[in-house]
């Protein structure tokens, strides 16, 4: 599907050229870009699944590890759904749901603080001494101390969303992956989206991420030569078991586009309501506590330091989205009803490629391709 009449074709060509050049420069093996505005679609696959000579070409059907996009297409919406039903109070203290987390200054943390990354908790769980399983992750999360008073400081933290994923399970009685499938991915017909993808499809459909190096015993948890393909890249989520609130979802650009369309349509798609209008507002507009300069929704990034590159230089503040460590972007401009999805495996094979400059180019050119036709 390539109805591009609402886009500036010269800017689309420049957008494609930037990604062709990035692949040629080995910034990433491959990627999919999909951009939409009010029914107009530009979609293309770039490069190959890996740098191996016989690697298959990336197509729009390629499934990628969406990394931290999981936070905004699974965890945050799940929490907001349960809040709609009166089963979670967004202003309630964390200790109402997890009294075992008391101590270390955590008494003042609320669900809102977790969703907006203003809890004051550290960025991530320690890897040593070795641990595994969700129960161990919960115990470690509860053992952390805040470094700043909750509600006064922004720090992007996987711990926040690990706890939120565990909250979904505790309140709903379903593991996060099951809840997301039943309440989000299934109703939205996101057929290639979910946790633990090897339970649904073969590895050949999934882009690989990282390969264990010869010195893996010193510098990582992968065995030499071990390839992650269909197994979550995030090492903390691997220790947990592949399902967590912080990462673990695999998806296609087409599926994530369906999620974006639902948000632009105030929580409904193809006659199916997934989120209430108020939940969409909470997810996508500023909900950070007063006095915090980094502006976040209850999930989406709006104007934190992480937003500046995927937003580019043209989309306005008030647009929103998120990125993922593996090389993923979802960015949405509600004013023009434009969004773009970028999925890649820039972490292949050694997690060393830096694509942050590429993010700025993508955000800027995507906006120019869409917004120049509105003038």
The 8 nearest C-alpha neighbors of each residue, nearest first, counted from 0:
[[1, 2, 40, 42, 41, 39, 3, 43],
 [2, 0, 40, 41, 3, 42, 39, 4],
 [3, 1, 39, 40, 4, 0, 41, 38],
 [4, 2, 39, 6, 5, 40, 1, 41],
 [3, 5, 6, 2, 39, 7, 8, 40],
 [4, 6, 3, 39, 372, 369, 7, 36],
 [7, 5, 369, 368, 3, 4, 8, 372],
 [8, 6, 368, 10, 9, 372, 11, 369],
 [7, 9, 11, 10, 6, 12, 368, 3],
 [10, 8, 12, 11, 7, 13, 368, 14],
 [9, 11, 368, 13, 12, 8, 7, 14],
 [12, 10, 8, 14, 13, 9, 368, 15],
 [11, 13, 9, 15, 10, 14, 16, 8],
 [12, 14, 16, 10, 11, 15, 17, 9],
 [15, 13, 11, 17, 16, 12, 364, 10],
 [14, 16, 12, 18, 13, 17, 19, 11],
 [17, 15, 13, 19, 14, 18, 12, 20],
 [16, 18, 20, 14, 15, 19, 13, 21],
 [17, 19, 21, 20, 15, 16, 22, 14],
 [20, 18, 16, 22, 21, 17, 15, 23],
 [19, 21, 23, 17, 18, 22, 24, 16],
 [22, 20, 18, 24, 26, 23, 19, 17],
 [21, 23, 25, 19, 24, 20, 27, 26],
 [22, 24, 20, 25, 21, 19, 26, 46],
 [23, 25, 21, 22, 26, 20, 27, 19],
 [26, 24, 22, 27, 23, 21, 28, 352],
 [25, 27, 21, 24, 352, 22, 345, 354],
 [26, 28, 345, 25, 22, 29, 344, 21],
 [29, 27, 49, 47, 46, 22, 50, 48],
 [30, 28, 46, 47, 45, 27, 48, 343],
 [29, 31, 343, 45, 342, 44, 32, 57],
 [32, 30, 44, 342, 43, 341, 45, 59],
 [31, 33, 341, 42, 43, 340, 44, 30],
 [34, 32, 42, 340, 339, 41, 252, 341],
 [33, 35, 339, 41, 338, 40, 340, 42],
 [36, 34, 40, 39, 338, 337, 339, 41],
 [35, 37, 337, 39, 38, 336, 338, 40],
 [36, 38, 39, 336, 35, 337, 5, 40],
 [39, 37, 36, 40, 35, 2, 5, 3],
 [38, 40, 2, 36, 3, 35, 37, 5],
 [41, 39, 35, 2, 1, 3, 34, 38],
 [40, 42, 34, 1, 33, 3, 35, 43],
 [43, 41, 33, 32, 40, 34, 1, 44],
 [44, 42, 32, 31, 59, 45, 33, 41],
 [43, 45, 31, 58, 57, 59, 30, 32],
 [44, 46, 30, 29, 57, 31, 43, 19],
 [47, 45, 29, 28, 57, 56, 22, 30],
 [48, 46, 56, 29, 57, 49, 28, 55],
 [47, 49, 206, 57, 29, 54, 55, 28],
 [50, 48, 28, 47, 51, 54, 207, 347],
 [49, 51, 28, 52, 54, 47, 48, 25],
 [50, 52, 54, 49, 53, 48, 47, 55],
 [53, 51, 54, 50, 49, 55, 47, 48],
 [52, 54, 51, 55, 50, 49, 47, 56],
 [55, 53, 51, 52, 49, 48, 47, 56],
 [56, 54, 47, 48, 53, 57, 49, 46],
 [57, 55, 47, 46, 48, 58, 54, 45],
 [56, 58, 47, 44, 48, 46, 45, 61],
 [59, 57, 44, 60, 61, 56, 31, 43],
 [58, 60, 61, 44, 31, 43, 252, 57],
 [61, 59, 58, 62, 251, 204, 253, 57],
 [62, 60, 58, 59, 204, 205, 57, 251],
 [61, 63, 205, 251, 250, 204, 206, 60],
 [64, 62, 249, 206, 250, 65, 205, 251],
 [63, 65, 249, 66, 248, 231, 250, 325],
 [64, 66, 249, 68, 248, 63, 323, 250],
 [67, 65, 323, 246, 68, 64, 324, 69],
 [68, 66, 323, 69, 246, 70, 245, 65],
 [67, 69, 70, 323, 65, 66, 71, 322],
 [70, 68, 67, 246, 72, 73, 248, 71],
 [69, 71, 74, 68, 67, 245, 73, 75],
 [70, 72, 75, 298, 69, 68, 73, 74],
 [71, 73, 69, 70, 68, 76, 74, 75],
 [74, 72, 69, 71, 76, 179, 70, 75],
 [75, 73, 70, 77, 244, 76, 164, 71],
 [74, 76, 78, 71, 77, 298, 70, 73],
 [77, 75, 79, 78, 74, 73, 80, 72],
 [78, 76, 80, 74, 75, 79, 73, 81],
 [77, 79, 75, 81, 76, 80, 167, 82],
 [80, 78, 82, 76, 81, 77, 278, 83],
 [81, 79, 83, 77, 82, 78, 76, 84],
 [80, 82, 84, 78, 86, 83, 79, 87],
 [81, 83, 87, 79, 85, 84, 80, 86],
 [84, 82, 80, 81, 85, 79, 278, 86],
 [83, 85, 81, 82, 86, 80, 87, 79],
 [86, 84, 82, 83, 87, 81, 88, 80],
 [85, 87, 81, 84, 82, 88, 170, 83],
 [88, 86, 82, 85, 81, 89, 78, 170],
 [87, 89, 91, 90, 82, 86, 85, 110],
 [88, 90, 110, 111, 91, 87, 82, 109],
 [91, 89, 88, 109, 111, 110, 92, 112],
 [92, 90, 88, 109, 89, 110, 93, 95],
 [93, 91, 109, 94, 108, 95, 107, 110],
 [92, 94, 109, 95, 108, 96, 110, 97],
 [95, 93, 98, 97, 96, 92, 100, 106],
 [96, 94, 93, 92, 97, 98, 91, 109],
 [95, 97, 94, 93, 98, 166, 92, 169],
 [96, 98, 94, 99, 100, 95, 93, 101],
 [99, 97, 94, 100, 101, 95, 96, 93],
 [98, 100, 97, 101, 141, 94, 138, 102],
 [101, 99, 141, 98, 97, 94, 102, 142],
 [102, 100, 99, 98, 106, 105, 94, 103],
 [103, 101, 104, 105, 100, 106, 144, 142],
 [102, 104, 144, 105, 145, 143, 101, 142],
 [105, 103, 102, 106, 145, 144, 107, 148],
 [106, 104, 108, 107, 103, 102, 101, 145],
 [105, 107, 104, 108, 101, 94, 102, 92],
 [106, 108, 105, 149, 92, 109, 104, 148],
 [109, 107, 105, 149, 92, 118, 106, 93],
 [110, 108, 92, 93, 112, 111, 91, 90],
 [109, 111, 89, 113, 112, 90, 93, 91],
 [112, 110, 114, 109, 89, 113, 90, 115],
 [113, 111, 117, 118, 109, 115, 110, 114],
 [112, 114, 159, 110, 116, 111, 118, 115],
 [113, 115, 297, 111, 112, 298, 116, 110],
 [116, 114, 112, 297, 117, 113, 295, 287],
 [117, 115, 113, 155, 154, 114, 118, 153],
 [116, 118, 112, 153, 150, 115, 152, 119],
 [119, 117, 149, 112, 120, 113, 108, 116],
 [118, 120, 147, 145, 149, 146, 117, 148],
 [119, 121, 145, 118, 146, 144, 122, 143],
 [122, 120, 123, 156, 119, 145, 146, 158],
 [123, 121, 156, 157, 155, 158, 120, 154],
 [124, 122, 157, 158, 121, 156, 125, 235],
 [123, 125, 126, 158, 140, 139, 122, 235],
 [126, 124, 127, 123, 128, 139, 235, 129],
 [127, 125, 129, 128, 124, 130, 235, 234],
 [128, 126, 129, 125, 130, 124, 131, 139],
 [127, 129, 126, 130, 125, 131, 124, 139],
 [128, 130, 127, 126, 131, 125, 238, 135],
 [131, 129, 128, 135, 238, 132, 126, 127],
 [132, 130, 238, 239, 135, 133, 129, 136],
 [131, 133, 239, 135, 134, 240, 238, 136],
 [132, 134, 239, 136, 135, 137, 131, 240],
 [135, 133, 137, 136, 132, 138, 131, 239],
 [134, 136, 138, 137, 133, 132, 131, 139],
 [137, 135, 133, 139, 134, 138, 140, 132],
 [138, 136, 140, 134, 135, 139, 141, 133],
 [137, 139, 135, 141, 136, 140, 142, 134],
 [140, 138, 142, 136, 137, 141, 135, 143],
 [141, 139, 137, 142, 138, 143, 136, 158],
 [140, 142, 100, 138, 139, 143, 137, 99],
 [141, 143, 139, 140, 138, 144, 100, 103],
 [144, 142, 140, 141, 139, 103, 145, 120],
 [145, 143, 103, 104, 146, 120, 142, 105],
 [144, 146, 120, 119, 147, 104, 103, 105],
 [145, 147, 119, 120, 144, 148, 121, 104],
 [148, 146, 119, 145, 149, 152, 151, 120],
 [147, 149, 151, 119, 150, 145, 146, 152],
 [150, 148, 118, 119, 108, 151, 117, 107],
 [149, 151, 117, 288, 152, 118, 112, 148],
 [152, 150, 149, 148, 291, 117, 147, 290],
 [151, 153, 117, 150, 291, 119, 147, 154],
 [154, 152, 117, 116, 293, 155, 291, 151],
 [153, 155, 116, 156, 117, 152, 119, 122],
 [154, 156, 116, 122, 153, 157, 117, 159],
 [157, 155, 122, 158, 159, 154, 123, 116],
 [156, 158, 159, 123, 160, 245, 122, 161],
 [157, 159, 161, 156, 123, 160, 162, 140],
 [160, 158, 113, 157, 162, 156, 161, 163],
 [161, 159, 163, 244, 245, 162, 157, 158],
 [160, 162, 244, 158, 164, 245, 163, 159],
 [161, 163, 165, 160, 159, 164, 166, 158],
 [164, 162, 160, 166, 165, 161, 244, 167],
 [165, 163, 244, 167, 161, 166, 162, 74],
 [164, 166, 162, 168, 163, 167, 169, 161],
 [165, 167, 163, 169, 164, 168, 170, 162],
 [168, 166, 164, 170, 165, 169, 171, 78],
 [167, 169, 174, 173, 165, 172, 166, 171],
 [168, 170, 166, 172, 167, 171, 165, 173],
 [169, 171, 167, 168, 172, 166, 86, 87],
 [172, 170, 173, 168, 167, 169, 81, 178],
 [171, 173, 168, 169, 170, 174, 167, 178],
 [174, 172, 168, 171, 178, 177, 175, 167],
 [175, 173, 168, 177, 176, 178, 172, 167],
 [174, 176, 178, 177, 168, 164, 179, 167],
 [177, 175, 179, 178, 174, 194, 180, 242],
 [176, 178, 180, 174, 175, 179, 181, 173],
 [179, 177, 175, 181, 180, 176, 173, 182],
 [180, 178, 183, 176, 182, 177, 181, 73],
 [179, 181, 184, 177, 185, 178, 183, 182],
 [182, 180, 178, 185, 179, 183, 177, 184],
 [181, 183, 179, 180, 178, 186, 185, 184],
 [184, 182, 179, 186, 185, 180, 181, 187],
 [183, 185, 180, 189, 187, 186, 188, 179],
 [184, 186, 188, 180, 187, 181, 183, 189],
 [185, 187, 188, 183, 184, 182, 271, 181],
 [188, 186, 184, 189, 185, 183, 257, 268],
 [189, 187, 185, 190, 186, 184, 254, 257],
 [190, 188, 254, 184, 187, 192, 191, 185],
 [189, 191, 188, 192, 185, 184, 254, 187],
 [192, 190, 250, 189, 251, 193, 254, 62],
 [193, 191, 250, 189, 249, 190, 184, 254],
 [194, 192, 248, 249, 196, 195, 250, 180],
 [193, 195, 248, 247, 196, 176, 249, 242],
 [196, 194, 197, 198, 241, 193, 230, 229],
 [197, 195, 198, 199, 194, 229, 200, 193],
 [196, 198, 200, 199, 195, 229, 201, 202],
 [197, 199, 196, 195, 200, 201, 194, 229],
 [200, 198, 197, 196, 201, 195, 191, 193],
 [199, 201, 197, 198, 196, 202, 204, 203],
 [202, 200, 203, 197, 204, 199, 205, 196],
 [201, 203, 205, 204, 229, 228, 197, 200],
 [202, 204, 201, 205, 206, 200, 228, 55],
 [203, 205, 202, 61, 201, 62, 206, 200],
 [206, 204, 62, 202, 203, 61, 63, 229],
 [205, 207, 48, 63, 62, 228, 208, 344],
 [208, 206, 228, 227, 205, 209, 48, 347],
 [207, 209, 347, 227, 346, 344, 228, 348],
 [208, 210, 348, 347, 227, 349, 226, 346],
 [211, 209, 226, 348, 225, 224, 349, 212],
 [210, 212, 223, 224, 221, 225, 222, 215],
 [213, 211, 223, 215, 214, 224, 210, 222],
 [212, 214, 223, 215, 211, 224, 216, 222],
 [213, 215, 212, 216, 217, 218, 223, 219],
 [216, 214, 219, 218, 212, 217, 213, 223],
 [215, 217, 214, 218, 219, 220, 222, 221],
 [218, 216, 215, 214, 219, 220, 213, 212],
 [217, 219, 215, 216, 214, 220, 212, 221],
 [220, 218, 215, 221, 216, 217, 211, 214],
 [219, 221, 215, 222, 216, 218, 234, 211],
 [222, 220, 211, 219, 215, 225, 223, 210],
 [221, 223, 225, 211, 215, 224, 220, 216],
 [224, 222, 211, 213, 212, 225, 215, 221],
 [223, 225, 211, 210, 212, 222, 226, 213],
 [224, 226, 211, 222, 210, 223, 221, 227],
 [227, 225, 210, 209, 228, 224, 211, 207],
 [226, 228, 209, 230, 208, 207, 210, 229],
 [229, 227, 207, 230, 226, 202, 208, 205],
 [228, 230, 197, 196, 202, 205, 231, 227],
 [231, 229, 228, 227, 232, 195, 241, 237],
 [232, 230, 247, 233, 241, 237, 229, 64],
 [231, 233, 234, 230, 208, 227, 209, 64],
 [232, 234, 236, 235, 231, 237, 246, 66],
 [235, 233, 237, 236, 232, 238, 231, 220],
 [236, 234, 238, 237, 233, 239, 124, 126],
 [235, 237, 239, 241, 238, 233, 234, 243],
 [236, 238, 234, 241, 240, 239, 235, 231],
 [239, 237, 131, 235, 236, 240, 132, 234],
 [238, 240, 132, 133, 236, 237, 131, 241],
 [239, 241, 237, 238, 242, 132, 236, 133],
 [240, 242, 237, 236, 247, 231, 239, 195],
 [243, 241, 247, 240, 194, 236, 176, 239],
 [244, 242, 245, 161, 246, 164, 236, 247],
 [243, 245, 164, 161, 160, 74, 246, 163],
 [244, 246, 160, 161, 157, 243, 70, 67],
 [247, 245, 66, 67, 69, 243, 244, 248],
 [246, 248, 242, 194, 231, 241, 66, 243],
 [249, 247, 194, 193, 69, 65, 246, 64],
 [250, 248, 64, 65, 63, 193, 192, 194],
 [251, 249, 192, 62, 63, 191, 65, 254],
 [252, 250, 62, 254, 253, 61, 63, 60],
 [251, 253, 255, 254, 340, 256, 33, 342],
 [254, 252, 256, 251, 255, 257, 59, 33],
 [255, 253, 189, 257, 256, 251, 252, 250],
 [254, 256, 258, 252, 257, 253, 259, 251],
 [257, 255, 259, 253, 254, 258, 252, 260],
 [256, 258, 260, 254, 255, 259, 261, 253],
 [257, 259, 255, 261, 256, 260, 262, 254],
 [260, 258, 256, 262, 261, 257, 255, 263],
 [259, 261, 257, 263, 262, 258, 264, 256],
 [260, 262, 268, 264, 267, 266, 258, 259],
 [263, 261, 266, 259, 265, 264, 260, 279],
 [264, 262, 260, 265, 261, 333, 259, 336],
 [263, 265, 261, 262, 267, 266, 260, 268],
 [266, 264, 276, 262, 263, 267, 279, 261],
 [265, 267, 274, 262, 261, 273, 275, 264],
 [266, 268, 272, 261, 271, 264, 273, 265],
 [267, 269, 261, 271, 270, 272, 264, 260],
 [270, 268, 271, 267, 187, 272, 261, 264],
 [269, 271, 268, 267, 272, 273, 187, 261],
 [272, 270, 268, 267, 269, 273, 186, 187],
 [273, 271, 267, 266, 274, 268, 270, 275],
 [272, 274, 266, 267, 271, 183, 275, 186],
 [275, 273, 266, 272, 278, 279, 276, 80],
 [274, 276, 278, 277, 266, 279, 273, 265],
 [277, 275, 279, 265, 278, 266, 280, 274],
 [276, 278, 280, 275, 279, 281, 274, 265],
 [277, 279, 281, 275, 280, 276, 79, 274],
 [280, 278, 282, 276, 277, 281, 283, 266],
 [281, 279, 277, 278, 283, 282, 284, 276],
 [280, 282, 278, 279, 297, 283, 284, 296],
 [281, 283, 297, 296, 279, 298, 280, 299],
 [282, 284, 296, 280, 299, 281, 279, 319],
 [285, 283, 296, 280, 281, 282, 286, 295],
 [284, 286, 296, 295, 294, 287, 283, 301],
 [285, 287, 296, 295, 297, 284, 288, 281],
 [286, 288, 295, 115, 285, 294, 289, 296],
 [287, 289, 150, 291, 286, 290, 151, 117],
 [290, 288, 291, 287, 150, 151, 292, 286],
 [289, 291, 292, 288, 151, 287, 152, 150],
 [292, 290, 293, 289, 288, 152, 151, 287],
 [291, 293, 294, 290, 303, 153, 302, 289],
 [294, 292, 303, 291, 302, 295, 153, 304],
 [293, 295, 302, 303, 301, 285, 287, 292],
 [296, 294, 300, 301, 285, 287, 115, 299],
 [295, 297, 285, 286, 284, 299, 283, 282],
 [298, 296, 282, 114, 115, 281, 286, 299],
 [297, 299, 296, 282, 71, 75, 114, 115],
 [298, 300, 296, 320, 283, 282, 295, 321],
 [299, 301, 295, 320, 319, 321, 306, 302],
 [302, 300, 319, 295, 294, 317, 306, 303],
 [301, 303, 294, 306, 293, 300, 316, 304],
 [302, 304, 293, 305, 306, 294, 301, 300],
 [305, 303, 306, 307, 302, 293, 308, 294],
 [304, 306, 303, 307, 308, 300, 302, 309],
 [307, 305, 303, 302, 304, 308, 309, 310],
 [306, 308, 310, 305, 304, 309, 311, 302],
 [307, 309, 359, 311, 310, 358, 306, 355],
 [310, 308, 362, 358, 311, 359, 306, 307],
 [311, 309, 362, 307, 308, 314, 306, 312],
 [312, 310, 362, 363, 359, 308, 309, 313],
 [311, 313, 363, 314, 310, 362, 359, 307],
 [314, 312, 363, 311, 366, 315, 367, 310],
 [313, 315, 310, 366, 312, 311, 318, 332],
 [316, 314, 317, 318, 313, 332, 310, 312],
 [317, 315, 318, 302, 301, 314, 319, 310],
 [318, 316, 315, 301, 319, 284, 332, 333],
 [317, 319, 332, 316, 331, 315, 333, 301],
 [320, 318, 301, 331, 300, 330, 299, 317],
 [319, 321, 330, 299, 329, 300, 331, 301],
 [320, 322, 329, 300, 328, 299, 68, 330],
 [321, 323, 328, 327, 68, 329, 67, 324],
 [322, 324, 67, 327, 66, 68, 325, 326],
 [323, 325, 326, 66, 67, 322, 327, 346],
 [324, 326, 346, 323, 344, 345, 66, 327],
 [325, 327, 343, 345, 324, 323, 344, 342],
 [328, 326, 342, 323, 322, 341, 343, 325],
 [329, 327, 322, 341, 340, 321, 330, 323],
 [328, 330, 340, 320, 321, 339, 322, 341],
 [331, 329, 320, 338, 339, 319, 328, 321],
 [330, 332, 338, 319, 318, 320, 337, 333],
 [333, 331, 318, 337, 334, 336, 335, 338],
 [332, 334, 336, 335, 331, 318, 263, 337],
 [335, 333, 332, 336, 318, 337, 317, 315],
 [334, 336, 337, 333, 332, 370, 36, 369],
 [337, 335, 333, 334, 36, 332, 37, 263],
 [338, 336, 36, 332, 335, 35, 331, 333],
 [339, 337, 331, 330, 35, 34, 332, 36],
 [338, 340, 34, 330, 33, 329, 35, 341],
 [341, 339, 329, 33, 328, 32, 252, 34],
 [340, 342, 32, 328, 327, 31, 33, 329],
 [343, 341, 327, 31, 30, 326, 252, 328],
 [344, 342, 30, 326, 345, 327, 29, 31],
 [343, 345, 346, 325, 208, 347, 326, 27],
 [344, 346, 27, 326, 347, 343, 325, 352],
 [347, 345, 350, 344, 325, 208, 348, 209],
 [348, 346, 208, 209, 345, 349, 344, 350],
 [347, 349, 209, 210, 346, 350, 208, 49],
 [348, 350, 351, 347, 209, 346, 210, 212],
 [351, 349, 346, 347, 352, 348, 209, 345],
 [352, 350, 349, 353, 346, 348, 347, 345],
 [351, 353, 26, 350, 345, 346, 354, 27],
 [352, 354, 355, 351, 26, 345, 356, 357],
 [355, 353, 357, 356, 358, 352, 26, 326],
 [354, 356, 358, 357, 353, 308, 359, 309],
 [357, 355, 358, 359, 354, 360, 308, 353],
 [356, 358, 354, 360, 355, 359, 361, 17],
 [359, 357, 355, 309, 361, 356, 308, 360],
 [360, 358, 308, 311, 362, 356, 357, 361],
 [361, 359, 357, 363, 358, 362, 364, 356],
 [360, 362, 358, 364, 359, 363, 365, 357],
 [363, 361, 311, 309, 310, 359, 365, 360],
 [362, 364, 311, 360, 366, 312, 365, 361],
 [363, 365, 367, 361, 366, 362, 14, 368],
 [366, 364, 368, 362, 367, 363, 361, 369],
 [367, 365, 369, 363, 364, 368, 370, 314],
 [366, 368, 364, 370, 369, 371, 365, 363],
 [369, 367, 7, 10, 365, 6, 366, 364],
 [370, 368, 6, 366, 367, 371, 372, 365],
 [369, 371, 373, 367, 372, 366, 368, 374],
 [372, 370, 373, 367, 374, 369, 368, 7],
 [373, 371, 370, 374, 369, 7, 6, 5],
 [374, 372, 370, 371, 369, 335, 5, 6],
 [373, 372, 371, 370, 369, 367, 7, 335]]
